[in-house]
Amino acid sequence: MLGIKRLGLLAALVLVGLAPAAAAQAAAQPSTQDTQYLQAVHQVNLAEIVSGNLAQQKGQNQQVKELGKQFVTDHTQLDQSVQSTAQQLNVQLPKQPTADQQKVIDKLNKLSGAEFDKAWVTAELAGHVQAIQATQTEISQGSEQSVIQLAQDALPVLQAHYDALVALAQTLGVPVPQTSASGTPAPGGSTTPAPGGTESPAPGGTESPAPGTTETPAPSQS
């Protein structure tokens, strides 16, 4: 009887030991929200790195050049975290920006001088509004802690970029998307497709207007 009891106790301990491991494995499965955010923010980073390099090469305004350099540095660092997190969660990431992001990059490639500067700032403002909205959605609606933490780390960087773009836009006479009283981009504040924007609705169901629905053409892009 003693032997049977010991075997039963051993079996129970084994099951108890396996339970946390199984729970951890289940917890590591990202939700659709988490997966979509990782994929979307990766495409944002890819587009921002290309756009930032363009600003350094083609920008006429020194602040545009400097901001472009900063964007390349920051989005490269952000994307390292995105790729690491995606790998841990077995999330497949796109290999290139969205078709819409690429269209904007191609358009910027054809511009130069002051015309480029204004178009670049306009595109970057809209892109960062969408990126911030998607990041806020992940923080509030995500389920995988590692992705939520990534979004929490990314938010102040994106907000700092946006604030710098607003200041530069005012210098260049570029319209700024609507913002809330706190200065955070308000949902639906911009409908201009941008390197930082997404072709599909923002992750988590953010109801950002679809690209191409801009009511007012951006300066220098008309």
C-alpha positions in Angstrom: 0.0 0.0 0.0 2.8 2.4 0.9 4.4 1.8 -2.5 1.2 2.5 -4.3 0.7 5.7 -2.3 4.2 6.8 -3.1 3.6 6.2 -6.8 0.4 8.2 -6.6 2.2 11.0 -4.9 5.0 10.9 -7.5 2.4 11.0 -10.4 0.7 14.0 -8.7 4.0 15.9 -8.4 4.8 15.2 -12.0 1.5 16.6 -13.1 1.9 19.6 -10.9 5.3 20.2 -12.4 4.0 20.0 -15.9 1.1 22.3 -15.3 3.1 25.6 -15.0 5.1 24.6 -18.1 1.9 24.0 -20.1 0.4 27.2 -18.8 3.5 29.1 -19.8 3.4 27.7 -23.2 -0.2 28.6 -23.6 0.4 32.1 -22.4 3.2 32.5 -25.0 0.7 32.2 -27.8 0.1 35.7 -29.1 -3.5 36.8 -29.9 -4.5 38.1 -33.3 -4.1 41.7 -31.9 -0.6 40.9 -30.8 0.4 39.3 -34.1 -1.1 42.1 -36.2 0.7 44.7 -34.1 4.1 43.0 -34.5 3.6 42.8 -38.2 2.3 46.3 -38.7 5.0 48.0 -36.5 7.7 46.0 -38.3 6.4 47.5 -41.6 6.3 50.9 -40.0 10.0 50.5 -39.0 11.0 49.3 -42.5 9.3 52.3 -44.1 10.6 54.8 -41.6 14.2 53.6 -42.1 13.9 54.1 -45.9 12.1 57.4 -45.5 14.7 58.6 -42.9 17.5 57.8 -45.3 15.7 59.7 -48.0 15.5 62.7 -45.8 19.2 62.7 -45.2 19.9 62.4 -48.9 17.2 64.7 -50.4 16.2 67.1 -47.7 17.0 70.8 -48.1 16.2 71.8 -44.6 18.8 70.8 -42.1 16.2 69.9 -39.5 14.7 67.5 -42.0 18.0 65.8 -42.5 18.7 65.6 -38.7 15.3 64.2 -38.0 15.6 61.7 -40.8 18.9 60.5 -39.2 17.2 60.2 -35.8 14.3 58.2 -37.2 16.7 55.7 -38.9 18.5 55.2 -35.5 15.4 54.9 -33.4 13.3 52.7 -35.8 16.3 50.4 -36.3 16.5 49.9 -32.6 12.8 49.4 -32.3 12.8 46.9 -35.0 15.5 44.8 -33.3 13.1 44.4 -30.4 10.2 43.6 -32.8 12.2 40.9 -34.6 13.4 39.4 -31.3 9.9 39.3 -29.9 8.4 37.9 -33.1 11.0 35.2 -33.2 10.2 34.1 -29.6 6.5 34.0 -30.4 6.9 32.3 -33.8 5.3 35.3 -35.6 6.2 35.6 -39.3 7.0 39.2 -40.2 6.6 40.8 -43.6 9.8 41.4 -45.6 8.8 44.8 -46.9 6.6 47.8 -46.3 3.0 47.8 -47.3 2.1 48.6 -50.9 0.7 52.0 -49.8 3.9 52.8 -47.8 6.0 52.0 -50.8 3.9 54.3 -53.0 4.6 57.2 -50.7 8.3 56.4 -50.6 8.3 56.2 -54.4 6.6 59.6 -54.6 9.1 61.2 -52.2 11.9 59.8 -54.3 10.7 61.9 -57.2 10.8 65.2 -55.2 13.6 67.4 -54.1 14.4 70.6 -52.2 11.7 72.5 -50.3 9.0 70.4 -52.1 10.5 67.2 -50.7 10.8 68.7 -47.2 7.1 69.6 -47.0 5.9 66.3 -48.5 8.2 64.3 -46.2 7.0 66.1 -43.0 3.4 65.7 -44.1 3.8 62.0 -44.7 5.7 61.5 -41.5 3.1 63.3 -39.4 0.3 61.1 -40.8 2.4 58.0 -40.4 3.3 58.6 -36.8 -0.3 59.4 -35.9 -1.3 56.0 -37.2 1.7 54.3 -35.5 0.8 55.9 -32.2 -2.8 54.9 -32.4 -1.9 51.2 -33.2 0.6 51.2 -30.3 -2.0 52.6 -27.9 -4.4 49.9 -29.0 -1.9 47.2 -28.4 -1.2 48.5 -24.9 -4.9 48.5 -24.0 -6.1 45.4 -25.9 -3.0 43.2 -26.3 -2.8 39.9 -24.3 0.9 38.8 -24.7 2.9 40.7 -22.1 6.1 40.8 -24.2 4.3 42.5 -27.0 2.5 44.9 -24.7 5.9 45.8 -23.1 7.3 46.4 -26.6 4.5 48.7 -27.3 5.0 50.5 -24.0 8.6 51.0 -24.9 7.8 52.2 -28.4 5.1 54.7 -27.5 7.4 57.5 -26.0 9.8 57.2 -28.9 6.9 57.6 -31.4 5.4 60.4 -29.4 8.8 62.2 -29.3 9.1 61.8 -33.1 5.6 63.2 -33.5 6.3 66.2 -31.3 9.5 67.0 -33.3 7.5 66.7 -36.5 4.9 69.1 -35.3 7.5 71.7 -34.4 9.1 71.3 -37.8 5.8 71.4 -39.6 5.0 74.8 -38.0 8.4 76.1 -39.2 7.7 74.9 -42.8 4.1 75.9 -42.9 2.8 72.3 -43.1 -0.7 71.5 -41.8 -0.6 69.4 -38.6 -3.1 66.5 -37.9 -5.7 67.1 -35.2 -4.5 66.2 -31.7 -6.2 65.8 -28.3 -5.7 68.3 -25.5 -2.8 66.2 -24.2 -1.0 66.6 -27.4 -1.4 62.9 -28.3 -2.7 62.4 -31.9 -6.4 62.0 -31.8 -8.0 59.0 -33.5 -8.9 59.9 -37.1 -6.7 63.0 -36.9 -5.1 62.2 -40.2 -6.1 60.3 -43.3 -3.0 60.9 -45.4 -1.2 57.7 -46.5 2.4 57.8 -45.2 5.5 55.7 -44.8 4.4 55.0 -41.2 0.8 54.2 -42.1 -0.8 50.9 -42.8 -2.8 49.9 -45.8 -5.2 47.8 -43.7 -7.0 49.1 -40.6 -4.7 49.6 -37.7 -4.1 46.6 -35.5 -6.7 46.0 -32.8 -9.5 47.5 -34.8 -8.4 51.1 -34.7 -10.7 52.8 -37.1 -8.2 54.8 -39.0 -9.5 56.0 -42.4 -8.2 54.0 -45.3 -5.3 55.3 -47.2 -6.3 57.3 -50.2 -9.2 59.0 -48.5 -7.5 62.3 -47.9 -9.9 65.1 -48.2 -7.3 67.9 -48.5 -4.3 67.2 -50.7 -1.0 67.6 -48.9 1.1 70.7 -49.9 3.5 70.0 -52.7 1.9 66.7 -53.5 -0.9 68.1 -55.6 
